Amino acid sequence: MVSYDEPLDEDPIDAGATDAPVRRDAFGDPPDIEVGGGYIAKAIGSTHKSSYPPIDDYAFLSDCETSCLIARNGAVEWMCLPRPDAPSVFGAMLDRSAGHFRVGPYGVNVPAARRYLPGGLIVETTWQTDTGWLIVRDALVLGAWHNNDKRSRTYRRTPIDWDAEHILLRTVKCVSGVIELEVNCEPAFDYHRTPVVWEYTGEVYEQATAGGSPDCPTLTLTTDLRLGLEGREARARTRMREGDEVFVALSWSVLPPPRTYAEAAEKMWATTEYWRQWITLGKFPDHPWRGYLQRSALTLKGLTYAPTGALLAASTTSLPETPGGERNWDYRYSWVRDSSFALWGLYTLGLNREADDFFAFLSDACTSDNGADIPLQVLYGVGGEREITESQLDHLHGYDGASPVRIGNGAYNQEQHDIWGILLDSVYLHVKSRQQVPESLWPMLLRQVEAAIAHWREPDRSMWEVRGEPQHFTSSKVFCWVALDRGAQLAEMHGELDYAKKWADLADEIRNDILEHGVNADGVFTQIYGGDGLDASLLLVPLVRFLPPEDPRVRATVLAIADDLTEQGLVLRYRTDTTDDGMLGAEGTFTICSFWLVSALVEIGEVDRARRLCERLLGYASPLELYAEELDPRTGRHLGNFPQAFTHLALINALTHVIRAEQHTEVGAFRAAHRTA
């Protein structure tokens, strides 16, 4: 945005003039209460024992066509093929009998260490047993572009040098002593609804293939071990000595898997090279938080679907927002809002190439086969599908008993009026440095501004997709203003001066309406017109430059949310007891909202308070520096789908805000996008 690539902030304790941020590298041992920003995470009641790993225990892998989650014990517990929104082939994350794929030492489930190799999405797990040490590396393989004899049936964007090879590769090396290694591959097709049949397809025991119904993918397991087939499971076990190296490759396309460890090592190196070449395109500050920024950028890249340019909200479905609760949603789709926000985050780090593909994806989605215009909707399938019918999988237990398990998402046909402004802001941010609007984009942009003009006075369900009755949400009106404001600037760039003048005047009209109806007597922006409730989305008011950060109404709103819409200092979306969202039960604090508060606090000059909240939020990161959608403020437990694009994009902007502020870079200077003076 003009705007969003600058900071936001929040803090649970009063920030006096003498307060100093807690330094992670400070000498000595500061008290936990100081490091925790005034709060100590603690369990309430008895400790909960579960056979399910904590959500933040999972590692995330991607080849930009599919993804998987690997538990700390070395088991792949979530993977959908051939697309990330397809039915699962490994689903133990949602039901312990719904399929897994483990590689690790026999009888040991807790590794000595686990990390991402720097600069990429390759996970390295180090195991120690009573008799030796073992290192396992896991990756979804990327290699040279391979559709050279005929065109791809699924790839719609401009081909690049690299492409997914449709292989999950796992290499193993014994680095000390003697280790007994075991491999267990037990797929469960179609969310554990279709039986699996294994058969040998190699010369001896080195390869086996699993199949189900004609609609299911075919999985081929290739290794330099000896496979055994036991019912729905393929197994291998061997004793490894120091220096021994083996590999296991699971593939699901006609591309050949590796046949030797040397070939496997070459594919692992190529995958490492892809990710490092990509991350090197970014601009990252020389700062202790550099690693968090890079990990978030890599996560956002991993959530893209390269064949179409779509960007997923998350890689999972039905991870609960409340332990054992019913707020369980399918996020394996491309939301216009989430994707546009994610592009802002990548743009902040100089990684703006993904925007071209996403805008092309939207252009495809908004045009019918005969060339007719189709209205923009809230979300799409990663292939551009418009109907995302929601249903429940009652045969699955659900993560730690949280039911129902949902697939599809009924929000696809909701009225959400923020999407036009968020998209136009993203486009404006992307093209402003070029001072030229691509001719192919202009018709789509024109339609979005016209949609905002037609509907801004109507109620909607807000960016939070409430399932209660539509309301006049203030933040939706703000983003309708953004649509007209950015539209005016884009029109001026495109030489459409009449549109620019007309839309600028309408932007002023919308702003006046919001200031009349969306601000209460205390000068605080309210969740809905005429109400008194708070909404965390209003932290975006200064970030989208609706008002300058020094405006007293901005400051009052930011501080009201920091003080009254928080639990243990972390930000809620809204109060569920006063918001008709059509659901029962409470929810955790939304991590994106807490990062928005960091940025907003910086905007209003509360930099110390922002830094303390930011450090606290970084302390909640998973061991691999990933985030789910929400946090339990009492325990620090991650809740909701994982990893969440929304959270990682807000992290990028929050950290960048704090870093720039502390480096005395000017932030918060108000620049209305459609003004030229």
C-alpha positions as CSV (number, residue, x, y, z in Angstrom):
1,M,0.0,0.0,0.0
2,V,1.0,3.6,0.2
3,S,1.0,2.8,3.6
4,Y,0.8,-0.8,4.8
5,D,4.5,-1.5,4.3
6,E,5.1,0.7,7.4
7,P,4.7,-0.2,11.2
8,L,1.9,-1.1,13.7
9,D,2.2,-1.7,17.4
10,E,0.7,-2.6,20.8
11,D,1.8,-3.3,24.4
12,P,0.0,-4.6,27.5
13,I,1.7,-2.4,30.1
14,D,2.0,1.3,30.5
15,A,4.9,2.7,28.6
16,G,6.5,5.5,30.6
17,A,9.2,7.8,29.5
18,T,11.9,5.7,31.3
19,D,10.8,2.3,30.0
20,A,13.4,0.6,27.9
21,P,12.8,-2.4,25.6
22,V,14.0,-5.8,26.8
23,R,17.1,-6.8,25.0
24,R,17.3,-10.5,24.1
25,D,21.1,-10.3,24.2
26,A,21.3,-8.4,27.5
27,F,23.7,-9.7,30.1
28,G,22.2,-11.3,33.2
29,D,18.9,-13.1,33.6
30,P,16.0,-10.7,33.6
31,P,12.9,-11.8,35.4
32,D,10.2,-13.7,33.4
33,I,7.7,-11.0,34.1
34,E,9.9,-8.4,32.4
35,V,10.6,-10.6,29.4
36,G,6.9,-11.4,29.2
37,G,5.9,-7.7,28.9
38,G,4.1,-7.9,32.3
39,Y,2.4,-11.3,31.7
40,I,3.4,-14.8,32.5
41,A,2.0,-17.6,30.3
42,K,0.8,-20.4,32.5
43,A,-1.4,-23.4,32.2
44,I,-4.9,-23.2,33.8
45,G,-6.0,-26.3,35.6
46,S,-4.7,-29.8,34.9
47,T,-2.2,-30.4,32.2
48,H,-3.9,-31.8,29.0
49,K,-2.4,-35.0,27.6
50,S,-2.9,-35.6,24.0
51,S,-1.8,-38.0,21.2
52,Y,-1.8,-35.0,18.8
53,P,1.3,-32.9,18.6
54,P,1.0,-29.2,19.4
55,I,0.1,-27.2,16.3
56,D,3.3,-25.3,16.4
57,D,5.3,-28.6,16.5
58,Y,4.8,-29.1,12.8
59,A,7.4,-28.3,10.1
60,F,6.1,-26.8,6.8
61,L,7.4,-28.0,3.4
62,S,6.4,-26.7,0.0
63,D,7.3,-26.9,-3.7
64,C,4.8,-24.1,-4.6
65,E,2.4,-26.8,-6.0
66,T,1.7,-28.8,-2.9
67,S,2.8,-28.8,0.8
68,C,3.0,-31.0,3.8
69,L,3.3,-30.8,7.6
70,I,5.8,-33.0,9.4
71,A,5.5,-33.6,13.1
72,R,8.6,-33.6,15.4
73,N,8.6,-37.4,15.5
74,G,9.4,-37.4,11.8
75,A,5.9,-38.3,10.6
76,V,4.2,-36.5,7.7
77,E,0.8,-36.0,9.2
78,W,-0.8,-33.7,6.6
79,M,-0.4,-33.8,2.8
80,C,-3.0,-33.3,0.0
81,L,-2.4,-34.3,-3.6
82,P,-2.1,-33.3,-6.3
83,R,-3.1,-29.8,-5.1
84,P,-3.1,-28.3,-1.7
85,D,-6.9,-28.1,-1.7
86,A,-7.3,-31.7,-2.9
87,P,-8.3,-34.6,-0.5
88,S,-5.6,-35.6,1.9
89,V,-3.4,-38.7,1.4
90,F,-1.8,-38.3,4.9
91,G,-4.3,-36.9,7.4
92,A,-3.1,-38.0,10.9
93,M,-3.2,-34.4,12.0
94,L,-7.1,-34.6,11.9
95,D,-7.4,-38.3,12.9
96,R,-4.7,-40.6,14.2
97,S,-5.8,-43.3,11.8
98,A,-6.0,-41.1,8.7
99,G,-2.5,-41.8,7.3
100,H,1.1,-40.9,8.0
101,F,4.7,-41.3,6.6
102,R,7.5,-41.6,9.2
103,V,11.2,-41.8,8.7
104,G,13.3,-42.0,11.9
105,P,15.0,-44.2,14.5
106,Y,13.1,-47.1,15.8
107,G,11.7,-46.5,19.3
108,V,12.7,-42.9,19.6
109,N,10.1,-40.1,19.0
110,V,11.8,-36.9,20.3
111,P,14.7,-35.6,18.2
112,A,17.8,-33.9,19.6
113,A,17.3,-30.9,17.4
114,R,15.4,-29.7,14.3
115,R,15.9,-26.7,12.1
116,Y,15.4,-25.3,8.6
117,L,18.5,-25.2,6.5
118,P,19.2,-21.5,6.2
119,G,17.5,-19.7,3.3
120,G,15.0,-22.4,2.4
121,L,12.2,-24.9,3.1
122,I,14.4,-28.0,3.8
123,V,14.0,-29.4,7.3
124,E,16.9,-31.1,9.0
125,T,16.2,-33.3,12.1
126,T,19.0,-34.6,14.3
127,W,18.3,-37.8,16.3
128,Q,20.2,-39.2,19.2
129,T,19.6,-42.7,20.5
130,D,21.5,-44.8,23.1
131,T,23.7,-46.1,20.3
132,G,24.3,-43.3,17.8
133,W,23.4,-40.2,15.9
134,L,21.3,-39.7,12.8
135,I,20.5,-36.8,10.5
136,V,17.3,-36.7,8.3
137,R,16.7,-34.1,5.7
138,D,13.2,-33.6,4.2
139,A,12.2,-31.5,1.1
140,L,9.6,-31.2,-1.6
141,V,11.9,-31.3,-4.6
142,L,12.3,-28.5,-7.1
143,G,14.3,-28.8,-10.2
144,A,14.7,-27.5,-13.8
145,W,11.6,-26.8,-15.8
146,H,10.6,-30.1,-17.3
147,N,7.6,-29.5,-19.7
148,N,9.8,-29.2,-22.7
149,D,8.2,-31.8,-25.0
150,K,4.6,-30.7,-24.5
151,R,2.8,-27.9,-22.7
152,S,1.7,-28.4,-19.1
153,R,-2.1,-29.0,-18.6
154,T,-2.2,-27.1,-15.4
155,Y,0.5,-24.3,-15.6
156,R,-1.1,-21.1,-16.7
157,R,1.5,-18.5,-15.7
158,T,4.7,-17.7,-17.5
159,P,7.1,-20.6,-17.1
160,I,10.3,-19.9,-15.1
161,D,13.6,-21.8,-14.9
162,W,12.4,-24.0,-12.0
163,D,9.5,-26.4,-11.5
164,A,8.1,-28.8,-8.9
165,E,9.2,-32.4,-9.4
166,H,6.3,-33.9,-7.4
167,I,8.6,-35.8,-5.1
168,L,8.8,-35.7,-1.3
169,L,12.5,-36.6,-0.7
170,R,13.9,-37.9,2.7
171,T,17.6,-38.5,3.0
172,V,19.2,-40.2,6.0
173,K,22.8,-40.2,7.2
174,C,24.2,-42.0,10.3
175,V,26.9,-39.7,11.6
176,S,28.0,-41.6,14.7
177,G,27.6,-45.1,16.2
178,V,24.9,-47.5,15.1
179,I,21.2,-46.7,14.5
180,E,18.2,-48.8,13.7
181,L,16.2,-46.9,11.1
182,E,12.5,-47.5,10.3
183,V,10.3,-46.3,7.5
184,N,6.5,-46.5,7.8
185,C,4.4,-45.2,4.9
186,E,0.6,-45.6,5.5
187,P,-1.5,-43.4,3.1
188,A,-5.2,-43.0,3.5
189,F,-6.7,-41.6,0.3
190,D,-9.6,-39.2,0.1
191,Y,-9.6,-38.1,3.7
192,H,-9.4,-41.7,4.8
193,R,-12.5,-42.7,2.8
194,T,-10.9,-44.9,0.1
195,P,-9.0,-48.1,0.7
196,V,-5.3,-48.3,-0.2
197,V,-3.7,-51.2,-2.2
198,W,0.1,-51.6,-2.4
199,E,2.0,-53.5,-5.0
200,Y,5.7,-54.0,-5.9
201,T,6.7,-52.1,-9.0
202,G,10.5,-52.5,-8.9
203,E,12.8,-55.3,-9.8
204,V,13.1,-56.5,-6.2
205,Y,12.1,-54.6,-3.1
206,E,13.2,-51.1,-3.9
207,Q,9.9,-49.7,-5.2
208,A,6.2,-50.1,-4.4
209,T,3.1,-48.2,-5.6
210,A,-0.1,-47.4,-3.7
211,G,-3.4,-46.9,-5.4
212,G,-7.0,-46.4,-4.5
213,S,-10.0,-45.4,-6.7
214,P,-9.5,-43.9,-10.2
215,D,-9.9,-40.4,-8.7
216,C,-7.0,-40.9,-6.2
217,P,-3.4,-40.1,-7.0
218,T,-0.9,-42.9,-7.5
219,L,1.9,-42.9,-5.0
220,T,5.3,-44.5,-5.7
221,L,7.7,-45.2,-2.9
222,T,11.3,-45.6,-4.1
223,T,14.3,-46.3,-1.8
224,D,17.7,-48.0,-1.6
225,L,16.2,-50.0,1.4
226,R,14.2,-53.2,1.2
227,L,10.4,-52.5,1.3
228,G,7.8,-54.8,2.9
229,L,4.1,-54.5,2.2
230,E,1.9,-55.0,5.2
231,G,-1.8,-54.3,4.5
232,R,-2.1,-50.5,3.9
233,E,1.4,-49.9,5.0
234,A,4.8,-50.0,3.3
235,R,7.7,-50.6,5.7
236,A,11.4,-50.8,5.8
237,R,13.9,-51.3,8.6
238,T,17.7,-51.4,8.6
239,R,20.7,-51.0,10.8
240,M,22.9,-48.0,9.8
241,R,26.5,-47.5,10.9
242,E,28.6,-44.4,10.9
243,G,28.9,-43.0,7.3
244,D,25.9,-45.0,5.9
245,E,23.5,-43.0,3.8
246,V,20.1,-43.9,2.5
247,F,17.1,-42.2,0.9
248,V,13.3,-42.6,0.6
249,A,11.4,-40.8,-2.1
250,L,7.6,-40.6,-2.4
251,S,6.5,-39.4,-5.9
252,W,3.1,-38.9,-7.6
253,S,3.8,-38.0,-11.3
254,V,5.5,-39.4,-14.3
255,L,8.8,-37.6,-13.5
256,P,11.4,-40.2,-12.5
257,P,12.3,-40.4,-8.8
258,P,15.9,-40.8,-7.7
259,R,17.3,-44.4,-7.9
260,T,20.5,-43.9,-5.9
261,Y,21.6,-41.8,-2.9
262,A,23.8,-39.8,-5.3
263,E,20.8,-38.8,-7.4
264,A,18.8,-38.1,-4.2
265,A,21.6,-35.8,-2.9
266,E,21.7,-34.0,-6.2
267,K,18.0,-33.3,-6.1
268,M,18.3,-32.1,-2.5
269,W,21.1,-29.7,-3.5
270,A,19.0,-28.4,-6.5
271,T,16.1,-27.7,-4.1
272,T,18.4,-25.8,-1.7
273,E,19.7,-23.8,-4.6
274,Y,16.2,-22.8,-5.7
275,W,15.2,-21.4,-2.3
276,R,18.4,-19.6,-1.8
277,Q,18.3,-18.0,-5.2
278,W,14.8,-16.8,-4.5
279,I,15.4,-15.4,-1.0
280,T,18.5,-13.6,-2.3
281,L,16.2,-11.5,-4.4
282,G,14.9,-9.9,-1.2
283,K,16.2,-7.0,0.8
284,F,16.6,-7.8,4.4
285,P,18.0,-5.5,7.1
286,D,21.2,-6.3,9.0
287,H,19.3,-6.8,12.2
288,P,18.8,-9.6,14.8
289,W,15.2,-10.0,13.5
290,R,16.5,-10.8,9.9
291,G,15.8,-14.6,10.4
292,Y,12.2,-14.0,11.3
293,L,11.7,-11.8,8.3
294,Q,13.3,-14.4,6.0
295,R,11.3,-17.3,7.5
296,S,8.1,-15.4,7.0
297,A,8.9,-14.5,3.4
298,L,9.8,-18.2,2.7
299,T,6.5,-19.3,4.3
300,L,4.5,-16.8,2.1
301,K,6.3,-18.1,-1.0
302,G,5.6,-21.7,0.1
303,L,1.9,-20.9,0.3
304,T,1.8,-19.8,-3.4
305,Y,0.4,-22.1,-6.1
306,A,2.8,-21.5,-9.0
307,P,0.7,-23.0,-11.8
308,T,-2.0,-20.3,-11.5
309,G,-0.4,-17.6,-9.2
310,A,-2.9,-18.2,-6.4
311,L,-1.8,-17.7,-2.8
312,L,-3.3,-19.9,0.0
313,A,-4.4,-18.5,3.3
314,A,-3.0,-21.6,5.0
315,S,-2.0,-25.1,4.2
316,T,-4.5,-26.9,6.5
317,T,-8.2,-27.3,7.3
318,S,-10.0,-27.5,10.6
319,L,-7.3,-26.8,13.1
320,P,-9.4,-25.4,15.9
321,E,-9.5,-21.7,16.9
322,T,-10.7,-23.0,20.3
323,P,-9.4,-26.3,21.8
324,G,-12.1,-28.8,21.2
325,G,-14.4,-26.2,19.7
326,E,-16.4,-25.8,16.5
327,R,-14.6,-22.8,15.0
328,N,-12.8,-25.0,12.5
329,W,-12.5,-23.8,8.9
330,D,-10.9,-24.8,5.7
331,Y,-8.2,-22.3,4.7
332,R,-6.7,-24.1,1.7
333,Y,-8.0,-21.5,-0.7
334,S,-7.0,-18.2,-2.1
335,W,-8.7,-15.2,-0.4
336,V,-8.4,-12.0,-2.3
337,R,-7.8,-10.2,1.0
338,D,-5.2,-12.5,2.5
339,S,-3.3,-12.7,-0.8
340,S,-3.3,-9.0,-1.3
341,F,-2.0,-8.4,2.2
342,A,0.7,-11.1,1.6
343,L,1.9,-9.3,-1.5
344,W,2.2,-6.1,0.6
345,G,4.4,-8.0,3.0
346,L,6.6,-9.4,0.2
347,Y,6.8,-6.0,-1.4
348,T,8.1,-4.6,1.8
349,L,11.1,-6.9,1.5
350,G,11.6,-6.3,-2.2
351,L,10.0,-9.5,-3.3
352,N,7.3,-8.2,-5.7
353,R,7.5,-10.7,-8.6
354,E,4.7,-12.9,-7.1
355,A,2.3,-10.0,-7.6
356,D,2.3,-10.3,-11.4
357,D,1.2,-13.9,-11.2
358,F,-1.5,-13.2,-8.6
359,F,-3.0,-10.3,-10.5
360,A,-3.0,-12.5,-13.6
361,F,-4.8,-15.2,-11.6
362,L,-7.5,-12.7,-10.5
363,S,-7.9,-11.5,-14.1
364,D,-8.5,-15.1,-15.2
365,A,-11.0,-15.6,-12.3
366,C,-12.9,-12.4,-13.2
367,T,-13.3,-13.3,-16.9
368,S,-15.6,-16.0,-18.2
369,D,-14.6,-18.4,-21.0
370,N,-16.4,-16.2,-23.5
371,G,-14.7,-13.0,-22.3
372,A,-17.5,-11.7,-20.2
373,D,-16.9,-9.9,-16.9
374,I,-17.5,-11.8,-13.6
375,P,-17.7,-10.0,-10.3
376,L,-14.8,-10.4,-7.9
377,Q,-15.6,-12.8,-5.1
378,V,-14.1,-13.3,-1.6
379,L,-12.1,-16.5,-2.3
380,Y,-11.3,-19.0,-5.0
381,G,-9.9,-22.5,-5.4
382,V,-6.2,-22.5,-6.3
383,G,-7.2,-23.3,-9.9
384,G,-9.6,-20.4,-10.0
385,E,-12.7,-22.4,-9.1
386,R,-15.6,-20.1,-8.0
387,E,-17.8,-22.5,-6.1
388,I,-16.2,-23.8,-2.8
389,T,-19.1,-25.8,-1.3
390,E,-18.6,-26.4,2.4
391,S,-19.3,-29.8,3.9
392,Q,-18.3,-31.9,7.0
393,L,-16.3,-35.0,7.4
394,D,-18.0,-36.7,10.3
395,H,-15.9,-39.8,10.1
396,L,-12.8,-37.9,11.2
397,H,-12.1,-37.4,14.9
398,G,-10.8,-33.9,14.4
399,Y,-7.6,-32.4,15.8
400,D,-7.5,-33.4,19.5
401,G,-11.3,-34.0,19.3
402,A,-12.3,-30.6,17.7
403,S,-15.2,-31.2,15.4
404,P,-16.6,-30.8,12.9
405,V,-13.9,-31.3,10.3
406,R,-14.8,-29.0,7.4
407,I,-13.8,-29.0,3.7
408,G,-14.8,-26.2,1.4
409,N,-15.7,-22.8,2.8
410,G,-19.1,-21.2,2.7
411,A,-17.7,-17.7,2.9
412,Y,-17.0,-17.8,-0.9
413,N,-20.4,-16.2,-1.7
414,Q,-20.5,-13.7,1.2
415,E,-20.7,-10.0,0.7
416,Q,-17.5,-8.6,2.0
417,H,-16.9,-5.0,1.0
418,D,-13.3,-4.7,2.0
419,I,-11.9,-6.8,-0.9
420,W,-12.1,-4.1,-3.5
421,G,-10.0,-1.6,-1.5
422,I,-7.5,-4.2,-0.4
423,L,-6.9,-5.4,-3.9
424,L,-6.6,-1.9,-5.4
425,D,-4.2,-0.9,-2.6
426,S,-2.0,-3.9,-3.4
427,V,-2.1,-3.0,-7.1
428,Y,-1.2,0.6,-6.4
429,L,1.7,-0.4,-4.3
430,H,2.9,-2.7,-7.0
431,V,2.7,-0.3,-9.9
432,K,3.5,3.1,-8.3
433,S,7.3,2.7,-8.7
434,R,6.7,2.1,-12.5
435,Q,4.2,5.0,-12.8
436,Q,2.3,2.9,-15.3
437,V,-0.8,0.7,-15.0
438,P,-0.6,-2.4,-17.2
439,E,-3.2,-2.1,-19.9
440,S,-4.3,-5.7,-19.2
441,L,-5.1,-4.8,-15.6
442,W,-7.1,-1.6,-16.1
443,P,-10.4,-3.1,-17.0
444,M,-10.4,-5.3,-13.9
445,L,-9.4,-2.3,-11.7
446,L,-12.2,-0.2,-13.2
447,R,-14.7,-2.9,-12.3
448,Q,-13.5,-3.0,-8.7
449,V,-13.9,0.7,-8.2
450,E,-17.3,0.6,-9.7
451,A,-18.3,-2.3,-7.4
452,A,-17.2,-0.2,-4.4
453,I,-19.2,2.8,-5.6
454,A,-22.3,0.6,-6.1
455,H,-22.1,-1.1,-2.7
456,W,-20.3,1.0,-0.1
457,R,-23.6,2.2,1.5
458,E,-24.8,-1.4,2.0
459,P,-24.1,-3.7,5.0
460,D,-21.8,-6.7,4.7
461,R,-20.1,-9.4,6.8
462,S,-16.7,-7.7,7.2
463,M,-13.3,-9.1,6.7
464,W,-13.9,-11.4,9.6
465,E,-16.6,-13.3,7.6
466,V,-19.1,-13.3,10.4
467,R,-22.0,-15.6,9.9
468,G,-24.6,-13.5,11.7
469,E,-26.6,-10.8,10.0
470,P,-24.9,-8.3,7.7
471,Q,-24.0,-5.0,9.4
472,H,-22.5,-1.6,8.5
473,F,-19.0,-2.5,9.6
474,T,-16.8,0.6,9.8
475,S,-13.7,-1.1,8.5
476,S,-15.5,-2.2,5.4
477,K,-16.4,1.4,4.8
478,V,-12.8,2.4,5.3
479,F,-11.7,0.0,2.6
480,C,-14.4,1.3,0.2
481,W,-12.7,4.6,0.8
482,V,-9.4,2.9,0.0
483,A,-10.9,1.6,-3.2
484,L,-11.8,5.1,-4.4
485,D,-8.7,6.7,-3.1
486,R,-6.3,4.3,-4.7
487,G,-8.5,4.0,-7.8
488,A,-8.2,7.8,-8.3
489,Q,-4.4,7.6,-8.2
490,L,-4.3,4.6,-10.5
491,A,-6.6,6.5,-12.9
492,E,-4.3,9.5,-12.9
493,M,-1.4,7.2,-13.7
494,H,-3.4,5.7,-16.6
495,G,-4.3,9.1,-18.0
496,E,-8.0,8.8,-17.0
497,L,-8.2,12.2,-15.4
498,D,-12.0,12.4,-15.4
499,Y,-12.2,9.1,-13.5
500,A,-9.4,10.4,-11.1
501,K,-11.4,13.6,-10.3
502,K,-14.7,11.8,-9.9
503,W,-13.3,9.0,-7.7
504,A,-11.3,11.5,-5.5
505,D,-14.6,13.4,-4.8
506,L,-16.4,10.2,-3.9
507,A,-13.5,9.2,-1.6
508,D,-14.1,12.4,0.3
509,E,-17.8,11.7,0.5
510,I,-17.1,8.2,2.0
511,R,-14.6,9.5,4.5
512,N,-17.1,12.1,5.7
513,D,-19.7,9.5,6.1
514,I,-17.4,7.3,8.2
515,L,-16.3,10.1,10.4
516,E,-20.0,11.0,11.0
517,H,-21.3,7.5,11.7
518,G,-18.3,5.3,12.6
519,V,-16.7,7.3,15.5
520,N,-18.2,7.4,19.0
521,A,-18.5,10.3,21.4
522,D,-15.0,9.4,22.8
523,G,-13.4,9.9,19.4
524,V,-12.9,6.1,18.9
525,F,-13.7,4.3,15.7
526,T,-16.4,1.6,16.4
527,Q,-16.9,-1.8,15.0
528,I,-20.3,-0.9,13.3
529,Y,-22.0,2.4,12.6
530,G,-23.8,3.7,15.7
531,G,-22.2,1.0,18.0
532,D,-19.7,1.2,20.8
533,G,-17.8,-2.1,20.3
534,L,-14.2,-2.3,19.2
535,D,-12.8,-4.2,16.2
536,A,-9.1,-4.9,15.6
537,S,-9.4,-4.3,11.9
538,L,-9.7,-0.6,12.8
539,L,-6.0,-0.7,13.6
540,L,-5.6,-0.4,9.9
541,V,-7.0,3.1,9.8
542,P,-3.5,4.7,10.1
543,L,-1.9,2.1,8.0
544,V,-4.0,2.7,5.0
545,R,-3.7,6.5,5.5
546,F,-7.4,7.1,6.1
547,L,-6.3,9.6,8.7
548,P,-2.8,10.8,9.7
549,P,-1.4,9.0,12.8
550,E,-1.3,12.2,14.8
551,D,-5.1,12.6,14.5
552,P,-6.5,12.3,18.0
553,R,-9.2,9.8,16.8
554,V,-6.4,7.5,15.5
555,R,-4.5,7.6,18.7
556,A,-7.7,7.1,20.8
557,T,-8.7,4.1,18.7
558,V,-5.3,2.4,18.9
559,L,-5.0,2.9,22.6
560,A,-8.6,1.8,23.2
561,I,-7.9,-1.5,21.3
562,A,-4.6,-2.0,23.2
563,D,-6.3,-1.5,26.6
564,D,-9.8,-2.9,26.1
565,L,-9.7,-5.5,23.2
566,T,-6.9,-7.6,24.6
567,E,-6.5,-10.7,26.7
568,Q,-3.2,-10.9,28.6
569,G,-2.0,-8.1,26.3
570,L,-2.7,-9.9,23.0
571,V,-5.4,-8.6,20.7
572,L,-8.8,-10.2,20.0
573,R,-10.6,-9.6,16.6
574,Y,-13.7,-8.5,18.6
575,R,-15.6,-9.6,21.7
576,T,-17.5,-12.7,20.7
577,D,-20.1,-12.0,23.5
578,T,-21.1,-8.7,21.8
579,T,-20.6,-9.6,18.1
580,D,-23.2,-11.6,16.2
581,D,-20.8,-13.9,14.3
582,G,-23.2,-16.8,14.1
583,M,-21.0,-19.1,16.2
584,L,-20.8,-20.4,19.7
585,G,-17.9,-20.4,22.1
586,A,-14.9,-18.1,22.5
587,E,-11.7,-17.9,20.4
588,G,-8.1,-17.2,20.9
589,T,-6.3,-13.9,20.3
590,F,-5.6,-13.3,16.6
591,T,-1.9,-13.0,16.1
592,I,-2.3,-10.8,13.0
593,C,-4.2,-8.3,15.1
594,S,-1.4,-8.2,17.7
595,F,1.2,-7.5,15.0
596,W,-1.1,-4.9,13.6
597,L,-1.1,-3.3,17.0
598,V,2.7,-3.3,16.9
599,S,2.6,-1.3,13.6
600,A,-0.1,1.0,14.8
601,L,1.7,1.8,18.0
602,V,4.8,2.8,16.0
603,E,2.6,5.0,13.9
604,I,1.4,7.0,16.9
605,G,4.9,7.3,18.3
606,E,4.7,4.5,21.0
607,V,7.9,2.8,19.7
608,D,9.1,1.4,23.1
609,R,5.7,-0.1,23.7
610,A,5.6,-1.5,20.2
611,R,9.0,-3.1,20.5
612,R,8.2,-4.8,23.8
613,L,5.0,-6.3,22.3
614,C,6.9,-7.3,19.2
615,E,9.6,-9.1,21.2
616,R,6.9,-10.9,23.2
617,L,5.1,-12.0,20.0
618,L,8.4,-13.3,18.5
619,G,8.8,-15.3,21.7
620,Y,5.6,-17.1,20.9
621,A,7.0,-18.3,17.5
622,S,7.1,-22.0,17.0
623,P,10.5,-23.7,17.3
624,L,10.8,-23.3,13.5
625,E,9.7,-19.6,13.6
626,L,6.2,-20.4,12.2
627,Y,2.8,-19.1,13.3
628,A,-0.7,-20.4,13.3
629,E,-3.7,-18.0,13.1
630,E,-4.2,-17.5,16.9
631,L,-2.6,-17.7,20.3
632,D,-4.1,-18.8,23.6
633,P,-3.1,-15.8,25.7
634,R,-2.9,-17.9,28.9
635,T,-0.6,-20.6,27.7
636,G,1.0,-19.4,24.5
637,R,-0.5,-22.4,22.6
638,H,-1.0,-21.9,18.9
639,L,-4.5,-22.3,17.6
640,G,-6.1,-22.3,14.1
641,N,-4.8,-23.2,10.7
642,F,-1.0,-23.4,10.2
643,P,1.1,-21.8,8.9
644,Q,-1.1,-18.8,8.4
645,A,-0.2,-16.3,5.6
646,F,-2.1,-13.5,7.4
647,T,0.1,-13.8,10.5
648,H,3.4,-13.9,8.6
649,L,2.6,-10.9,6.4
650,A,1.7,-8.8,9.5
651,L,4.9,-10.0,11.2
652,I,6.9,-8.6,8.2
653,N,5.2,-5.2,8.4
654,A,5.4,-5.0,12.2
655,L,9.1,-5.8,12.4
656,T,9.9,-3.5,9.5
657,H,8.0,-0.7,11.3
658,V,9.9,-1.1,14.5
659,I,13.3,-1.5,12.7
660,R,12.7,1.7,10.7
661,A,11.5,3.7,13.7
662,E,14.5,2.7,15.7
663,Q,16.8,3.6,12.9
664,H,15.2,7.0,12.8
665,T,13.7,6.5,9.4
666,E,10.6,8.7,9.0
667,V,7.4,6.7,9.3
668,G,3.8,7.8,9.5
669,A,4.1,10.9,7.3
670,F,0.6,11.2,5.9
671,R,0.3,11.0,2.2
672,A,-3.2,10.7,0.7
673,A,-2.8,8.5,-2.3
674,H,-4.9,10.6,-4.7
675,R,-3.3,13.9,-3.8
676,T,-0.6,15.2,-6.1
677,A,0.3,18.4,-4.2
